[in-house]
Amino acid sequence: METKLRKVESFASATRLKRFISMPHKYWHLMLTRHLIKSPHGVMKKIRTFWGDDFSVLLPASSDIYLSGGKTHDSEIRLCKFLIKNLKDKDIVFDIGAHFGFFSIFMSSLVKTGKVYSFEASKINYNVLQENALNKKNIQIRHLAISDCVEKINFYEFPVYYSEYNSTNQLQYKDEKWFQDNKPTLTVLDAITIDAFCTSNGVFPKFIKMDVEGAEDKAIRGAIDLFSTHSVILAMEYLAPERGNESHKSAVQLLKSLHYHSYVIDGKGMLTPELDLDAYLRHSKLESDNIIFIKK
């Protein structure tokens, strides 16, 4: 599988011209949906992932998956390498903030007879996740938000091109250029804690991937029992200070109080300890990265 992932990595590092020449029809279709078809719900397309599964996306979102069969951001390629090395048959994993289900489907192929539990708060994204997980017997999906208590919450959904920013806190994006012309739709849905879900279902994950757009501290507070009593490996998206990372910092402090240490993933999928995540992002000139937390 690592050999197949290298093709995605090669595509990601190629110039725009080389990418266009390699698949002009897909590029023209993508530009058409981005600039001429203005539907806020996007255009559904089915592709083949780099590991061989059929996968649906809503264009123009997830254009990297549409073009290459994989996530092409460096942090996500490195995360895939880490998962290939560390997830085993029979493992139980959570995908919190699953979006269309790329990592859910990917992890399901790695844990085989294990189980993937996928959580997605956006109704539009959840419908695509549902289609992608339809024939995967080892995936269970939930249309739920993850928070620090069991309650109804307000959730803001942006047009599909910006659906990766769907969040419980729309104001974190108020200074972004795209925000003024792409106001979100408010929905109300059920939120649950990780602890409540684990207890009620009798499942305890080995690994959690978390990408919850500003609700990281609430998600961790709702998992104190799990992280206290189990050695869970956590991959959490961490933002640079310039993008507003107060909830990420708060989540990290909670994890440190529970004896978790932070690591960055190198280009081979191996871990390097990193104490100062803000300094790491500044030095690496990254706006965000998937940080691994392991209990010591």
C-alpha positions as CSV (number, residue, x, y, z in Angstrom):
1,M,0.0,0.0,0.0
2,E,2.9,2.4,0.7
3,T,4.0,1.9,-3.0
4,K,0.5,3.0,-4.2
5,L,0.6,6.0,-1.8
6,R,3.9,7.2,-3.4
7,K,1.9,7.8,-6.6
8,V,-0.3,10.3,-4.7
9,E,2.8,11.8,-3.1
10,S,4.4,12.2,-6.6
11,F,1.2,13.8,-7.9
12,A,1.2,16.2,-5.0
13,S,4.7,17.3,-5.6
14,A,4.3,17.8,-9.4
15,T,3.9,21.2,-11.0
16,R,0.4,22.3,-11.9
17,L,1.2,22.0,-15.6
18,K,2.4,18.4,-15.1
19,R,-0.8,17.6,-13.2
20,F,-3.0,19.1,-15.9
21,I,-1.2,17.3,-18.7
22,S,-1.6,14.0,-16.8
23,M,-5.4,14.2,-16.6
24,P,-6.7,17.2,-18.6
25,H,-10.3,15.9,-18.7
26,K,-10.6,15.7,-15.0
27,Y,-9.1,19.2,-14.6
28,W,-11.6,20.7,-17.1
29,H,-14.5,19.0,-15.3
30,L,-13.2,20.3,-12.0
31,M,-12.9,23.9,-13.3
32,L,-16.4,23.6,-14.7
33,T,-17.9,22.6,-11.4
34,R,-15.9,25.2,-9.5
35,H,-16.6,28.3,-11.7
36,L,-19.8,27.6,-13.7
37,I,-21.9,25.3,-11.6
38,K,-22.7,27.3,-8.5
39,S,-24.8,24.7,-6.6
40,P,-24.0,25.0,-2.9
41,H,-24.6,21.2,-2.6
42,G,-21.9,20.3,-5.2
43,V,-21.7,17.7,-7.9
44,M,-21.4,14.0,-7.0
45,K,-18.5,12.1,-8.6
46,K,-17.3,8.6,-7.9
47,I,-13.5,7.8,-8.1
48,R,-11.2,5.0,-7.2
49,T,-8.9,5.5,-4.2
50,F,-5.2,4.8,-4.3
51,W,-5.8,1.6,-2.4
52,G,-8.6,0.4,-4.7
53,D,-11.9,1.3,-3.1
54,D,-14.7,3.1,-4.9
55,F,-15.3,6.5,-3.3
56,S,-17.8,9.4,-3.8
57,V,-17.0,13.1,-3.4
58,L,-19.0,16.3,-3.9
59,L,-17.1,18.6,-6.3
60,P,-15.6,21.1,-6.0
61,A,-14.8,19.9,-2.5
62,S,-12.1,17.1,-2.1
63,S,-10.7,17.9,-5.5
64,D,-7.4,16.3,-4.5
65,I,-9.1,13.0,-3.9
66,Y,-11.0,13.3,-7.3
67,L,-7.7,13.9,-9.1
68,S,-5.3,11.6,-7.4
69,G,-7.3,9.1,-5.4
70,G,-5.9,10.4,-2.1
71,K,-5.4,13.3,0.2
72,T,-2.5,15.4,-1.2
73,H,-1.7,17.7,1.7
74,D,1.7,16.8,3.1
75,S,0.3,16.3,6.6
76,E,-2.3,13.9,5.4
77,I,0.1,11.9,3.3
78,R,2.3,11.5,6.4
79,L,-0.7,10.5,8.4
80,C,-1.5,7.8,5.9
81,K,2.0,6.5,6.2
82,F,1.7,6.4,10.0
83,L,-1.6,4.5,9.8
84,I,-0.2,2.0,7.4
85,K,2.6,1.3,9.9
86,N,0.6,1.2,13.0
87,L,-3.0,0.0,12.4
88,K,-3.5,-3.8,12.6
89,D,-6.1,-6.4,11.9
90,K,-8.9,-6.3,14.6
91,D,-8.1,-2.8,15.8
92,I,-11.0,-0.5,16.9
93,V,-10.6,3.1,15.6
94,F,-12.7,6.3,15.7
95,D,-12.9,8.9,12.9
96,I,-14.3,12.1,14.5
97,G,-15.1,14.7,11.9
98,A,-15.1,12.1,9.1
99,H,-16.3,14.5,6.3
100,F,-16.9,12.3,3.2
101,G,-15.1,9.3,4.9
102,F,-11.7,9.2,3.3
103,F,-9.9,8.2,6.4
104,S,-12.7,6.0,7.6
105,I,-12.6,3.9,4.4
106,F,-8.8,3.9,4.4
107,M,-8.6,2.7,8.0
108,S,-11.3,0.1,7.4
109,S,-9.0,-1.5,4.8
110,L,-6.2,-1.6,7.4
111,V,-8.1,-2.9,10.4
112,K,-9.9,-5.6,8.3
113,T,-11.8,-7.6,10.9
114,G,-11.7,-4.7,13.4
115,K,-14.1,-1.8,13.5
116,V,-14.2,1.8,12.4
117,Y,-16.7,4.2,14.1
118,S,-17.2,7.4,12.1
119,F,-18.8,10.6,13.4
120,E,-19.9,13.4,11.1
121,A,-22.1,16.4,12.2
122,S,-22.8,17.8,8.7
123,K,-26.0,16.3,7.2
124,I,-24.7,16.9,3.6
125,N,-21.3,15.3,4.4
126,Y,-23.0,12.5,6.3
127,N,-25.1,11.5,3.3
128,V,-21.9,11.1,1.3
129,L,-20.2,9.3,4.1
130,Q,-23.2,7.0,4.3
131,E,-22.9,6.1,0.6
132,N,-19.1,5.5,0.9
133,A,-19.6,3.2,3.9
134,L,-22.6,1.4,2.5
135,N,-20.8,-1.9,1.6
136,K,-18.2,-1.8,4.4
137,K,-19.3,-4.2,7.1
138,N,-16.6,-3.0,9.5
139,I,-17.7,0.6,9.5
140,Q,-20.4,2.1,11.7
141,I,-21.4,5.7,11.1
142,R,-23.1,8.2,13.3
143,H,-24.7,11.6,12.5
144,L,-23.5,13.2,15.7
145,A,-21.3,16.0,16.9
146,I,-18.7,15.2,19.6
147,S,-18.6,17.5,22.5
148,D,-18.1,17.7,26.3
149,C,-21.7,16.8,27.2
150,V,-24.8,15.1,25.8
151,E,-27.0,17.9,24.4
152,K,-28.5,19.6,21.4
153,I,-26.0,22.0,19.8
154,N,-25.9,24.6,17.0
155,F,-23.9,23.6,14.0
156,Y,-23.0,25.8,11.0
157,E,-22.7,24.3,7.5
158,F,-20.9,26.2,4.7
159,P,-21.4,25.6,0.9
160,V,-19.8,22.4,-0.2
161,Y,-16.5,24.0,-1.4
162,Y,-15.9,25.2,2.2
163,S,-17.4,22.2,3.9
164,E,-14.2,21.3,5.6
165,Y,-14.8,24.4,7.8
166,N,-18.2,23.3,9.1
167,S,-18.2,24.0,12.8
168,T,-20.0,24.8,16.0
169,N,-18.2,28.2,15.9
170,Q,-18.6,30.1,12.7
171,L,-17.0,33.3,14.0
172,Q,-13.5,31.7,14.1
173,Y,-13.5,32.3,10.3
174,K,-14.8,35.9,10.3
175,D,-11.4,37.3,9.2
176,E,-11.1,34.9,6.3
177,K,-11.6,36.4,2.8
178,W,-14.1,33.7,1.7
179,F,-16.3,34.0,4.8
180,Q,-18.2,37.2,3.8
181,D,-19.5,35.6,0.6
182,N,-20.2,32.1,2.0
183,K,-22.4,32.4,5.0
184,P,-23.2,29.1,6.7
185,T,-26.6,27.5,7.3
186,L,-27.5,26.9,11.0
187,T,-28.7,23.4,11.9
188,V,-29.4,21.8,15.3
189,L,-28.3,18.3,16.1
190,D,-27.4,15.9,18.8
191,A,-24.0,16.0,20.5
192,I,-22.5,13.1,22.5
193,T,-19.3,12.7,24.5
194,I,-16.7,10.1,23.6
195,D,-17.0,8.7,27.1
196,A,-20.7,8.3,26.8
197,F,-20.5,6.6,23.4
198,C,-17.7,4.2,24.6
199,T,-19.6,3.3,27.8
200,S,-23.0,2.8,26.1
201,N,-21.6,0.8,23.2
202,G,-18.9,-1.1,25.2
203,V,-16.2,-0.1,22.7
204,F,-12.8,1.4,23.5
205,P,-10.6,2.5,20.5
206,K,-6.9,1.9,20.0
207,F,-6.7,5.0,17.8
208,I,-8.7,8.2,17.3
209,K,-8.4,10.6,14.4
210,M,-9.9,14.0,15.3
211,D,-10.6,17.0,13.1
212,V,-13.4,19.0,14.7
213,E,-12.7,22.6,13.6
214,G,-12.4,24.4,16.9
215,A,-14.1,22.0,19.2
216,E,-11.0,20.0,20.2
217,D,-11.0,21.0,23.8
218,K,-14.6,20.1,24.3
219,A,-14.0,16.7,22.5
220,I,-11.1,15.9,24.8
221,R,-13.0,17.0,28.0
222,G,-15.7,14.6,27.0
223,A,-13.2,11.8,26.8
224,I,-11.4,12.2,30.1
225,D,-12.4,8.8,31.4
226,L,-11.2,7.1,28.2
227,F,-7.9,8.8,28.1
228,S,-7.3,8.3,31.8
229,T,-8.0,4.6,31.8
230,H,-6.8,3.5,28.3
231,S,-3.7,4.1,26.3
232,V,-5.4,5.6,23.2
233,I,-3.3,6.9,20.3
234,L,-4.7,10.2,19.1
235,A,-4.1,12.1,15.8
236,M,-5.5,15.6,16.2
237,E,-5.3,18.4,13.7
238,Y,-3.4,21.3,15.3
239,L,-3.5,24.8,13.9
240,A,-0.9,27.6,13.9
241,P,-1.6,30.5,16.2
242,E,-2.3,32.8,13.2
243,R,-5.3,30.7,12.4
244,G,-6.7,30.8,16.0
245,N,-5.7,27.7,18.0
246,E,-6.9,28.4,21.5
247,S,-9.1,25.3,21.5
248,H,-6.2,23.3,20.3
249,K,-3.9,24.6,23.0
250,S,-6.5,23.9,25.6
251,A,-6.9,20.3,24.3
252,V,-3.1,19.8,24.4
253,Q,-2.9,21.0,28.0
254,L,-5.7,18.5,29.0
255,L,-3.8,15.7,27.2
256,K,-0.6,16.6,29.0
257,S,-2.4,16.5,32.3
258,L,-3.3,12.9,31.5
259,H,0.4,12.1,30.7
260,Y,0.1,12.2,26.9
261,H,3.1,13.4,24.9
262,S,3.0,15.0,21.5
263,Y,4.8,13.8,18.4
264,V,5.1,14.9,14.7
265,I,5.1,12.5,11.8
266,D,8.1,12.5,9.6
267,G,8.2,11.8,5.8
268,K,8.5,8.1,6.5
269,G,5.6,7.8,8.8
270,M,7.8,7.7,11.9
271,L,7.3,9.8,15.1
272,T,9.6,12.5,16.5
273,P,8.8,14.0,20.0
274,E,7.8,17.7,19.8
275,L,7.1,19.8,22.9
276,D,6.5,23.2,21.4
277,L,3.9,22.7,18.7
278,D,3.5,26.4,17.8
279,A,7.3,26.7,17.3
280,Y,7.3,23.6,15.2
281,L,4.6,24.9,12.9
282,R,6.4,28.3,12.6
283,H,9.7,26.6,11.8
284,S,8.1,24.2,9.3
285,K,6.1,27.1,7.7
286,L,2.9,25.1,8.2
287,E,-0.6,26.4,8.9
288,S,-1.6,23.1,10.4
289,D,-0.5,19.5,11.0
290,N,-1.8,16.2,12.3
291,I,-0.1,15.8,15.7
292,I,0.1,12.4,17.4
293,F,-0.5,12.0,21.1
294,I,0.6,8.9,23.0
295,K,0.4,8.1,26.7
296,K,3.6,7.6,28.6
